[in-house]
Amino acid sequence: MDTVEIARWQFGTTTVYHFMMVPLTLGLGMVVAILNLMWVRTGKEEYLRMTKFWGKLYLINFIMGVATGLVQEFQFGMAWSEYSRFVGDVFGAPLAMEGLLAFFVESTFLGLWIFGWKKLKPAIHALCLLAAVAASWLSAFFIVIANSWMQHPVGYDIVDGRPILNDVMAVLTNNTAIVAIIHTLFGSVAVAGSFLLGIAWYKLWKRRSQGIDTVDENGYVVVGDSGKGAQDKKDYAVWFRSLRIGILIGVIGFLGTAFSGHAQAQLMIHQQPLKMAAAEAACHDGTAFSVLTLSDPSARNCSNVDTIFEIPGLLSFLAHDNFHTDVKGINTLQPEYEHMYGTNLGDEPQYGDRSGEDIHYVPLMIVTYWGFRLMITFGGLAALACALAWWLTRKGTVPQSKWLMRLAVFGILAPFGANVTGWVFTEMGRQPFVVAPNPDLPLGQRIYMFTEAAVSPNVSAGELLFSLISLVLIYAVLMVVEVFLIARYVRTGVVASMPELVTSDKDDDDTNDPDSHKNDDVLAFAY
């Protein structure tokens, strides 16, 4: 058993799981905040129902995200103490800001929103959620700053071989971080769009299958009323508006991630050229973009790489905005890395049994190559689903096809897949560095750290394996719980968060006034 590999599996598993919660929290939170403000502004019952329904799903995901995110902080000290000791003077600053400024603000205002339905004025109450969501976006920014410093270190002096922060603004304005946070937030918006689209499609299909909504001879919707309180015409408005909002923000999210991803790739080609060369399986200098390349799954060199189909000039366009400038390949870059950073790990104690081993500067190409393409594919599928949904629902409802409904529901996973594969590509493509060197600095001023040197020296492989298995089992249970809760409340519909809809005898005019709901049981919404 290899301590480093098990530690990497542990951190990778828990981080990827946690990151599946993050985009939905960031994207859906902003949607719910806007819906809440729309209810306060217009007084329309549909917006209140949308706020409470989507807000309840947002809370379920938020709580799971907090529970799984806390583990990350402990791993830095327990499994990666050498890394924490090495970069703590720089890396700790954005993490402290995330905790003190963002997380506390986020938690405080979210609590006020959850329990303030009967206590706060509607406008103040809505602004509490907006403040909580803004704090969550700020929290994401600080986390991305910390991660981007690992990708492109800036704003430090080297003292006794360690980086010491000397320019906090350089860290906060790191160009890698700015592009990465834009990419992350647009990716989160895309996740929220597909989430709304898939669930709203299911609920509209359910209304049609139950005969509540029908279509006329031209295929346009005829909105019905089941007479059961919650499944009325306003219920239809909830789902159709949610679906249209999902389509809109899904397209916005895709366009934003596409353009920001292009900018991020151009930065990456300059800052981590070997990562991008591995992502393209580009063994030789050239201009062509690989559409399909096959190789040995464990390949870290070009001896068994076979390019099947490529598009001439496209890689140069992506990298340099022209079709003729060569992009360096692996065979050119690897000797450069070996010349600058050595061919073997040193004899220092932090390398342990790995002292003297060869350094593999080329990351595992099957991960970088297919991770990059799966990210693009999943994102494209999500955008295509939005375009198709817009066309199929142009007459006011969804088709009766059960297969289309299932595709819409499973389509929720597409942008999640894009986010996860993109994250894996970004992190595994940085190997063998846990802190990659900054090529903009003179060689003697570059700080970097190999992953083998970052693991805690006194943690055994057995301890790490036990914690890995334990966390995987716990996270599997948490995943089942989250999916069960979300599915349960989706099937129940708006009454899951507004039981008064089936028990109240108020007329429609009463529900248009935000103050008319001040007697609602807040616990029915929160729990």
Secondary structure, 3 states (H helix, E strand, C coil): CCHHHHHHHHHHHHHHHHHHHHHHHHHHHHHHHHHHHHHHHHCCHHHHHHHHHHHHHHHHHHHHHHHHHHHHHHHHHHCCHHHHHHHHHHHHHHHHHHHHHHHHHHHHHHHHHHHCCCCCCHHHHHHHHHHHHHHHHHHHHHHHHHHHHHHCCCCEEEECCEEEECCHHHHHCCHHHHHHHHHHHHHHHHHHHHHHHHHHHHHHHHHHHCCCCEECCCCCEECCCCCCCCCCHHHHHHHHHHHHHHHHHHHHHHHHHHHHHHHHHHHHHHHCHHHHHHHCCCCCCECCEEEEEECCCCCCCCCCCEEEEEECCHHHHHHHCCCCCCECCHHHHHHHHHHHHCCECCCCHHHHHHCCCECCCCCCHHHHHHHHHHHHHHHHHHHHHHHHHHHHCCCCCCCCCHHHHHHHHHCCHHHHHHHHHHHHHHHHCCCCEEECCCCCCCHHHCCCEEHHHCCCCCCCHHHHHHHHHHHHHHHHHHHHHHHHHHHHHHHHHHHHCCCHHHHCCCCCCHHHCHHHHCCCCHHHHHC
